């Protein structure tokens, strides 16, 4: 259990750096339920954190019915990652890179963090947990399931918000999905914790 906690902390730091240091400063959305929450906020003005929490409830209920371990490790993952992402918000004002550099670095950091967590069957929340469940049901790589779900969210965001800049988000989710696919497929990449 302590190994899972340390991997979750390490991975959450990477995710927090990716989101706060590179993605939020350029005002893009990443995939997942954070992306859905941002879209709902832009359309209806609902608070992002409350929307994120509400969207997670049905996924966590599904996980609790399917596999108690996914549910428990999902709760651990979302709790630790939410706290660490919150603690790293000052990074939003420190790093200012060109858009493409931010997309590549942010997507890589998030993807590596998510990949290590999903290898341990830990989820940082929302779509990642749903992708983990879908990968088990359909016997596909979790990274592939994650790319498909995130791509749907980004395309809906582009259509609803009519902001072509959000197409950069496709690069973000592609990097996240590719990193996750590699880390969950190649089992000999280890964190020694």
Buried (B, 14 or more C-beta within 10 A) or exposed (E): EEEBEEBBBBBBBBBBBBBBBBBBBBEBBBBBBBBBBBBBBBEEEEEBEEBBBBBBEEBBEBBBEBBEEBBBBBBBBBBBBBEBBEEBEEBBEEBEBEBEEBBBBBBBBBBBBBBBBBBBBBBBBBBBBBBBBBBBEEEEBBBBBBBBBBBEBBBEBBEEBEBEEBEBBBBBBBBBBBBBBBBBBEEEEEEEE
